[in-house]
Amino acid sequence: MTDHGPAIRAKRAAYDAARAELFAEIRAALADNVGPSAIARDSNFTREYIGKIRDGKGPKDV
């Protein structure tokens, strides 16, 4: 049987890093007065979720 653990852990670390970068970019766009609708279209999130990120009610771990 193949040990998939190392690959899974590596992919999870890459996912966590990419997610953190995405949310940082969303916050930067909001700070530059890019509207929630434009960010939602580009990120494939809802305007409401972008609003939560803007208001500090989004994910706490990124």
mmCIF file as gemmi writes it, N, C-alpha and C atoms, coordinates in Angstrom:
data_model
loop_
_atom_site.group_PDB
_atom_site.id
_atom_site.type_symbol
_atom_site.label_atom_id
_atom_site.label_alt_id
_atom_site.label_comp_id
_atom_site.label_asym_id
_atom_site.label_entity_id
_atom_site.label_seq_id
_atom_site.pdbx_PDB_ins_code
_atom_site.Cartn_x
_atom_site.Cartn_y
_atom_site.Cartn_z
_atom_site.occupancy
_atom_site.B_iso_or_equiv
_atom_site.pdbx_formal_charge
_atom_site.auth_seq_id
_atom_site.auth_asym_id
_atom_site.pdbx_PDB_model_num
ATOM 1 N N . MET Axp A 1 ? 0.842 -1.175 0 1 0 ? 1 A 1
ATOM 2 C CA . MET Axp A 1 ? 0 0 0 1 0 ? 1 A 1
ATOM 3 C C . MET Axp A 1 ? 0.896 1.252 0 1 0 ? 1 A 1
ATOM 4 N N . THR Axp A 2 ? 0.498 2.236 -0.767 1 0 ? 2 A 1
ATOM 5 C CA . THR Axp A 2 ? 1.234 3.491 -0.853 1 0 ? 2 A 1
ATOM 6 C C . THR Axp A 2 ? 0.909 4.38 0.332 1 0 ? 2 A 1
ATOM 7 N N . ASP Axp A 3 ? 1.917 5.026 0.87 1 0 ? 3 A 1
ATOM 8 C CA . ASP Axp A 3 ? 1.711 5.986 1.963 1 0 ? 3 A 1
ATOM 9 C C . ASP Axp A 3 ? 1.372 7.342 1.337 1 0 ? 3 A 1
ATOM 10 N N . HIS Axp A 4 ? 0.111 7.713 1.386 1 0 ? 4 A 1
ATOM 11 C CA . HIS Axp A 4 ? -0.35 8.969 0.806 1 0 ? 4 A 1
ATOM 12 C C . HIS Axp A 4 ? -0.206 10.147 1.766 1 0 ? 4 A 1
ATOM 13 N N . GLY Axp A 5 ? 0.14 9.857 2.997 1 0 ? 5 A 1
ATOM 14 C CA . GLY Axp A 5 ? 0.232 10.898 4.019 1 0 ? 5 A 1
ATOM 15 C C . GLY Axp A 5 ? 1.107 12.08 3.648 1 0 ? 5 A 1
ATOM 16 N N . PRO Axp A 6 ? 2.346 11.853 3.214 1 0 ? 6 A 1
ATOM 17 C CA . PRO Axp A 6 ? 3.201 12.989 2.877 1 0 ? 6 A 1
ATOM 18 C C . PRO Axp A 6 ? 2.617 13.861 1.76 1 0 ? 6 A 1
ATOM 19 N N . ALA Axp A 7 ? 2.04 13.24 0.75 1 0 ? 7 A 1
ATOM 20 C CA . ALA Axp A 7 ? 1.449 14.006 -0.356 1 0 ? 7 A 1
ATOM 21 C C . ALA Axp A 7 ? 0.238 14.798 0.124 1 0 ? 7 A 1
ATOM 22 N N . ILE Axp A 8 ? -0.576 14.168 0.956 1 0 ? 8 A 1
ATOM 23 C CA . ILE Axp A 8 ? -1.758 14.858 1.483 1 0 ? 8 A 1
ATOM 24 C C . ILE Axp A 8 ? -1.336 16.046 2.337 1 0 ? 8 A 1
ATOM 25 N N . ARG Axp A 9 ? -0.358 15.849 3.206 1 0 ? 9 A 1
ATOM 26 C CA . ARG Axp A 9 ? 0.105 16.953 4.054 1 0 ? 9 A 1
ATOM 27 C C . ARG Axp A 9 ? 0.703 18.088 3.22 1 0 ? 9 A 1
ATOM 28 N N . ALA Axp A 10 ? 1.437 17.746 2.177 1 0 ? 10 A 1
ATOM 29 C CA . ALA Axp A 10 ? 2.031 18.766 1.308 1 0 ? 10 A 1
ATOM 30 C C . ALA Axp A 10 ? 0.944 19.551 0.573 1 0 ? 10 A 1
ATOM 31 N N . LYS Axp A 11 ? -0.061 18.84 0.07 1 0 ? 11 A 1
ATOM 32 C CA . LYS Axp A 11 ? -1.166 19.519 -0.63 1 0 ? 11 A 1
ATOM 33 C C . LYS Axp A 11 ? -1.956 20.4 0.328 1 0 ? 11 A 1
ATOM 34 N N . ARG Axp A 12 ? -2.141 19.919 1.56 1 0 ? 12 A 1
ATOM 35 C CA . ARG Axp A 12 ? -2.873 20.72 2.545 1 0 ? 12 A 1
ATOM 36 C C . ARG Axp A 12 ? -2.1 21.991 2.869 1 0 ? 12 A 1
ATOM 37 N N . ALA Axp A 13 ? -0.789 21.889 3.013 1 0 ? 13 A 1
ATOM 38 C CA . ALA Axp A 13 ? 0.035 23.069 3.284 1 0 ? 13 A 1
ATOM 39 C C . ALA Axp A 13 ? -0.045 24.052 2.117 1 0 ? 13 A 1
ATOM 40 N N . ALA Axp A 14 ? -0.021 23.54 0.897 1 0 ? 14 A 1
ATOM 41 C CA . ALA Axp A 14 ? -0.137 24.409 -0.278 1 0 ? 14 A 1
ATOM 42 C C . ALA Axp A 14 ? -1.505 25.07 -0.323 1 0 ? 14 A 1
ATOM 43 N N . TYR Axp A 15 ? -2.55 24.321 0.002 1 0 ? 15 A 1
ATOM 44 C CA . TYR Axp A 15 ? -3.916 24.865 0.047 1 0 ? 15 A 1
ATOM 45 C C . TYR Axp A 15 ? -4.009 25.984 1.084 1 0 ? 15 A 1
ATOM 46 N N . ASP Axp A 16 ? -3.485 25.738 2.274 1 0 ? 16 A 1
ATOM 47 C CA . ASP Axp A 16 ? -3.539 26.747 3.332 1 0 ? 16 A 1
ATOM 48 C C . ASP Axp A 16 ? -2.804 28.017 2.919 1 0 ? 16 A 1
ATOM 49 N N . ALA Axp A 17 ? -1.652 27.865 2.28 1 0 ? 17 A 1
ATOM 50 C CA . ALA Axp A 17 ? -0.878 29.03 1.832 1 0 ? 17 A 1
ATOM 51 C C . ALA Axp A 17 ? -1.63 29.786 0.745 1 0 ? 17 A 1
ATOM 52 N N . ALA Axp A 18 ? -2.192 29.067 -0.226 1 0 ? 18 A 1
ATOM 53 C CA . ALA Axp A 18 ? -2.935 29.718 -1.307 1 0 ? 18 A 1
ATOM 54 C C . ALA Axp A 18 ? -4.176 30.425 -0.764 1 0 ? 18 A 1
ATOM 55 N N . ARG Axp A 19 ? -4.843 29.804 0.191 1 0 ? 19 A 1
ATOM 56 C CA . ARG Axp A 19 ? -6.04 30.409 0.795 1 0 ? 19 A 1
ATOM 57 C C . ARG Axp A 19 ? -5.672 31.699 1.528 1 0 ? 19 A 1
ATOM 58 N N . ALA Axp A 20 ? -4.585 31.668 2.266 1 0 ? 20 A 1
ATOM 59 C CA . ALA Axp A 20 ? -4.136 32.865 2.977 1 0 ? 20 A 1
ATOM 60 C C . ALA Axp A 20 ? -3.797 33.98 1.995 1 0 ? 20 A 1
ATOM 61 N N . GLU Axp A 21 ? -3.134 33.625 0.894 1 0 ? 21 A 1
ATOM 62 C CA . GLU Axp A 21 ? -2.804 34.626 -0.127 1 0 ? 21 A 1
ATOM 63 C C . GLU Axp A 21 ? -4.059 35.193 -0.772 1 0 ? 21 A 1
ATOM 64 N N . LEU Axp A 22 ? -5.038 34.336 -1.048 1 0 ? 22 A 1
ATOM 65 C CA . LEU Axp A 22 ? -6.297 34.791 -1.638 1 0 ? 22 A 1
ATOM 66 C C . LEU Axp A 22 ? -7.003 35.784 -0.725 1 0 ? 22 A 1
ATOM 67 N N . PHE Axp A 23 ? -7.114 35.459 0.548 1 0 ? 23 A 1
ATOM 68 C CA . PHE Axp A 23 ? -7.82 36.35 1.462 1 0 ? 23 A 1
ATOM 69 C C . PHE Axp A 23 ? -7.038 37.644 1.681 1 0 ? 23 A 1
ATOM 70 N N . ALA Axp A 24 ? -5.732 37.581 1.666 1 0 ? 24 A 1
ATOM 71 C CA . ALA Axp A 24 ? -4.932 38.805 1.76 1 0 ? 24 A 1
ATOM 72 C C . ALA Axp A 24 ? -5.182 39.688 0.54 1 0 ? 24 A 1
ATOM 73 N N . GLU Axp A 25 ? -5.265 39.079 -0.635 1 0 ? 25 A 1
ATOM 74 C CA . GLU Axp A 25 ? -5.526 39.846 -1.856 1 0 ? 25 A 1
ATOM 75 C C . GLU Axp A 25 ? -6.925 40.453 -1.844 1 0 ? 25 A 1
ATOM 76 N N . ILE Axp A 26 ? -7.896 39.713 -1.331 1 0 ? 26 A 1
ATOM 77 C CA . ILE Axp A 26 ? -9.258 40.245 -1.209 1 0 ? 26 A 1
ATOM 78 C C . ILE Axp A 26 ? -9.262 41.446 -0.278 1 0 ? 26 A 1
ATOM 79 N N . ARG Axp A 27 ? -8.591 41.332 0.867 1 0 ? 27 A 1
ATOM 80 C CA . ARG Axp A 27 ? -8.535 42.464 1.795 1 0 ? 27 A 1
ATOM 81 C C . ARG Axp A 27 ? -7.811 43.655 1.167 1 0 ? 27 A 1
ATOM 82 N N . ALA Axp A 28 ? -6.759 43.399 0.388 1 0 ? 28 A 1
ATOM 83 C CA . ALA Axp A 28 ? -6.033 44.479 -0.288 1 0 ? 28 A 1
ATOM 84 C C . ALA Axp A 28 ? -6.928 45.156 -1.322 1 0 ? 28 A 1
ATOM 85 N N . ALA Axp A 29 ? -7.692 44.365 -2.068 1 0 ? 29 A 1
ATOM 86 C CA . ALA Axp A 29 ? -8.605 44.945 -3.051 1 0 ? 29 A 1
ATOM 87 C C . ALA Axp A 29 ? -9.666 45.794 -2.362 1 0 ? 29 A 1
ATOM 88 N N . LEU Axp A 30 ? -10.198 45.311 -1.263 1 0 ? 30 A 1
ATOM 89 C CA . LEU Axp A 30 ? -11.18 46.099 -0.514 1 0 ? 30 A 1
ATOM 90 C C . LEU Axp A 30 ? -10.563 47.406 -0.024 1 0 ? 30 A 1
ATOM 91 N N . ALA Axp A 31 ? -9.328 47.338 0.453 1 0 ? 31 A 1
ATOM 92 C CA . ALA Axp A 31 ? -8.636 48.55 0.929 1 0 ? 31 A 1
ATOM 93 C C . ALA Axp A 31 ? -8.401 49.534 -0.203 1 0 ? 31 A 1
ATOM 94 N N . ASP Axp A 32 ? -8.292 49.041 -1.435 1 0 ? 32 A 1
ATOM 95 C CA . ASP Axp A 32 ? -8.118 49.901 -2.608 1 0 ? 32 A 1
ATOM 96 C C . ASP Axp A 32 ? -9.455 50.311 -3.218 1 0 ? 32 A 1
ATOM 97 N N . ASN Axp A 33 ? -10.53 50.103 -2.454 1 0 ? 33 A 1
ATOM 98 C CA . ASN Axp A 33 ? -11.882 50.497 -2.851 1 0 ? 33 A 1
ATOM 99 C C . ASN Axp A 33 ? -12.426 49.748 -4.062 1 0 ? 33 A 1
ATOM 100 N N . VAL Axp A 34 ? -11.966 48.523 -4.272 1 0 ? 34 A 1
ATOM 101 C CA . VAL Axp A 34 ? -12.592 47.659 -5.272 1 0 ? 34 A 1
ATOM 102 C C . VAL Axp A 34 ? -13.887 47.154 -4.648 1 0 ? 34 A 1
ATOM 103 N N . GLY Axp A 35 ? -14.966 47.212 -5.387 1 0 ? 35 A 1
ATOM 104 C CA . GLY Axp A 35 ? -16.268 46.84 -4.848 1 0 ? 35 A 1
ATOM 105 C C . GLY Axp A 35 ? -16.435 45.35 -4.628 1 0 ? 35 A 1
ATOM 106 N N . PRO Axp A 36 ? -17.306 44.992 -3.688 1 0 ? 36 A 1
ATOM 107 C CA . PRO Axp A 36 ? -17.559 43.582 -3.389 1 0 ? 36 A 1
ATOM 108 C C . PRO Axp A 36 ? -18.047 42.785 -4.598 1 0 ? 36 A 1
ATOM 109 N N . SER Axp A 37 ? -18.819 43.401 -5.475 1 0 ? 37 A 1
ATOM 110 C CA . SER Axp A 37 ? -19.325 42.676 -6.644 1 0 ? 37 A 1
ATOM 111 C C . SER Axp A 37 ? -18.194 42.276 -7.577 1 0 ? 37 A 1
ATOM 112 N N . ALA Axp A 38 ? -17.262 43.185 -7.82 1 0 ? 38 A 1
ATOM 113 C CA . ALA Axp A 38 ? -16.126 42.878 -8.693 1 0 ? 38 A 1
ATOM 114 C C . ALA Axp A 38 ? -15.263 41.786 -8.082 1 0 ? 38 A 1
ATOM 115 N N . ILE Axp A 39 ? -15.014 41.869 -6.789 1 0 ? 39 A 1
ATOM 116 C CA . ILE Axp A 39 ? -14.208 40.854 -6.114 1 0 ? 39 A 1
ATOM 117 C C . ILE Axp A 39 ? -14.937 39.515 -6.137 1 0 ? 39 A 1
ATOM 118 N N . ALA Axp A 40 ? -16.241 39.541 -5.923 1 0 ? 40 A 1
ATOM 119 C CA . ALA Axp A 40 ? -17.031 38.309 -5.944 1 0 ? 40 A 1
ATOM 120 C C . ALA Axp A 40 ? -16.945 37.636 -7.309 1 0 ? 40 A 1
ATOM 121 N N . ARG Axp A 41 ? -17.04 38.419 -8.37 1 0 ? 41 A 1
ATOM 122 C CA . ARG Axp A 41 ? -16.933 37.834 -9.715 1 0 ? 41 A 1
ATOM 123 C C . ARG Axp A 41 ? -15.573 37.185 -9.921 1 0 ? 41 A 1
ATOM 124 N N . ASP Axp A 42 ? -14.519 37.86 -9.491 1 0 ? 42 A 1
ATOM 125 C CA . ASP Axp A 42 ? -13.166 37.342 -9.697 1 0 ? 42 A 1
ATOM 126 C C . ASP Axp A 42 ? -12.839 36.153 -8.801 1 0 ? 42 A 1
ATOM 127 N N . SER Axp A 43 ? -13.419 36.11 -7.612 1 0 ? 43 A 1
ATOM 128 C CA . SER Axp A 43 ? -13.075 35.067 -6.646 1 0 ? 43 A 1
ATOM 129 C C . SER Axp A 43 ? -14.049 33.894 -6.634 1 0 ? 43 A 1
ATOM 130 N N . ASN Axp A 44 ? -15.185 34.088 -7.289 1 0 ? 44 A 1
ATOM 131 C CA . ASN Axp A 44 ? -16.248 33.083 -7.276 1 0 ? 44 A 1
ATOM 132 C C . ASN Axp A 44 ? -16.837 32.892 -5.874 1 0 ? 44 A 1
ATOM 133 N N . PHE Axp A 45 ? -16.743 33.949 -5.047 1 0 ? 45 A 1
ATOM 134 C CA . PHE Axp A 45 ? -17.445 34.008 -3.769 1 0 ? 45 A 1
ATOM 135 C C . PHE Axp A 45 ? -18.663 34.901 -3.964 1 0 ? 45 A 1
ATOM 136 N N . THR Axp A 46 ? -19.587 34.859 -3.021 1 0 ? 46 A 1
ATOM 137 C CA . THR Axp A 46 ? -20.742 35.748 -3.1 1 0 ? 46 A 1
ATOM 138 C C . THR Axp A 46 ? -20.361 37.142 -2.602 1 0 ? 46 A 1
ATOM 139 N N . ARG Axp A 47 ? -21.144 38.129 -3.024 1 0 ? 47 A 1
ATOM 140 C CA . ARG Axp A 47 ? -20.948 39.495 -2.511 1 0 ? 47 A 1
ATOM 141 C C . ARG Axp A 47 ? -21.098 39.51 -1.001 1 0 ? 47 A 1
ATOM 142 N N . GLU Axp A 48 ? -22.022 38.705 -0.52 1 0 ? 48 A 1
ATOM 143 C CA . GLU Axp A 48 ? -22.265 38.652 0.921 1 0 ? 48 A 1
ATOM 144 C C . GLU Axp A 48 ? -21.037 38.132 1.671 1 0 ? 48 A 1
ATOM 145 N N . TYR Axp A 49 ? -20.38 37.129 1.115 1 0 ? 49 A 1
ATOM 146 C CA . TYR Axp A 49 ? -19.188 36.588 1.765 1 0 ? 49 A 1
ATOM 147 C C . TYR Axp A 49 ? -18.054 37.606 1.725 1 0 ? 49 A 1
ATOM 148 N N . ILE Axp A 50 ? -17.919 38.318 0.62 1 0 ? 50 A 1
ATOM 149 C CA . ILE Axp A 50 ? -16.91 39.377 0.53 1 0 ? 50 A 1
ATOM 150 C C . ILE Axp A 50 ? -17.213 40.446 1.574 1 0 ? 50 A 1
ATOM 151 N N . GLY Axp A 51 ? -18.487 40.747 1.763 1 0 ? 51 A 1
ATOM 152 C CA . GLY Axp A 51 ? -18.882 41.707 2.796 1 0 ? 51 A 1
ATOM 153 C C . GLY Axp A 51 ? -18.495 41.235 4.186 1 0 ? 51 A 1
ATOM 154 N N . LYS Axp A 52 ? -18.648 39.954 4.445 1 0 ? 52 A 1
ATOM 155 C CA . LYS Axp A 52 ? -18.233 39.404 5.744 1 0 ? 52 A 1
ATOM 156 C C . LYS Axp A 52 ? -16.728 39.549 5.931 1 0 ? 52 A 1
ATOM 157 N N . ILE Axp A 53 ? -15.975 39.268 4.877 1 0 ? 53 A 1
ATOM 158 C CA . ILE Axp A 53 ? -14.522 39.435 4.96 1 0 ? 53 A 1
ATOM 159 C C . ILE Axp A 53 ? -14.203 40.905 5.247 1 0 ? 53 A 1
ATOM 160 N N . ARG Axp A 54 ? -14.854 41.795 4.525 1 0 ? 54 A 1
ATOM 161 C CA . ARG Axp A 54 ? -14.65 43.24 4.716 1 0 ? 54 A 1
ATOM 162 C C . ARG Axp A 54 ? -14.959 43.658 6.153 1 0 ? 54 A 1
ATOM 163 N N . ASP Axp A 55 ? -16.021 43.095 6.712 1 0 ? 55 A 1
ATOM 164 C CA . ASP Axp A 55 ? -16.474 43.478 8.045 1 0 ? 55 A 1
ATOM 165 C C . ASP Axp A 55 ? -15.784 42.701 9.167 1 0 ? 55 A 1
ATOM 166 N N . GLY Axp A 56 ? -14.811 41.857 8.813 1 0 ? 56 A 1
ATOM 167 C CA . GLY Axp A 56 ? -14.085 41.107 9.822 1 0 ? 56 A 1
ATOM 168 C C . GLY Axp A 56 ? -14.848 39.908 10.357 1 0 ? 56 A 1
ATOM 169 N N . LYS Axp A 57 ? -15.885 39.486 9.658 1 0 ? 57 A 1
ATOM 170 C CA . LYS Axp A 57 ? -16.689 38.354 10.108 1 0 ? 57 A 1
ATOM 171 C C . LYS Axp A 57 ? -16.471 37.123 9.256 1 0 ? 57 A 1
ATOM 172 N N . GLY Axp A 58 ? -15.449 37.174 8.411 1 0 ? 58 A 1
ATOM 173 C CA . GLY Axp A 58 ? -15.106 36.036 7.559 1 0 ? 58 A 1
ATOM 174 C C . GLY Axp A 58 ? -14.252 35.053 8.331 1 0 ? 58 A 1
ATOM 175 N N . PRO Axp A 59 ? -13.479 34.261 7.612 1 0 ? 59 A 1
ATOM 176 C CA . PRO Axp A 59 ? -12.652 33.249 8.274 1 0 ? 59 A 1
ATOM 177 C C . PRO Axp A 59 ? -11.633 33.895 9.211 1 0 ? 59 A 1
ATOM 178 N N . LYS Axp A 60 ? -11.473 33.314 10.364 1 0 ? 60 A 1
ATOM 179 C CA . LYS Axp A 60 ? -10.584 33.873 11.386 1 0 ? 60 A 1
ATOM 180 C C . LYS Axp A 60 ? -9.146 33.395 11.247 1 0 ? 60 A 1
ATOM 181 N N . ASP Axp A 61 ? -8.951 32.303 10.524 1 0 ? 61 A 1
ATOM 182 C CA . ASP Axp A 61 ? -7.628 31.688 10.48 1 0 ? 61 A 1
ATOM 183 C C . ASP Axp A 61 ? -6.775 32.145 9.301 1 0 ? 61 A 1
ATOM 184 N N . VAL Axp A 62 ? -7.237 33.123 8.543 1 0 ? 62 A 1
ATOM 185 C CA . VAL Axp A 62 ? -6.427 33.63 7.422 1 0 ? 62 A 1
ATOM 186 C C . VAL Axp A 62 ? -6.238 35.12 7.514 1 0 ? 62 A 1
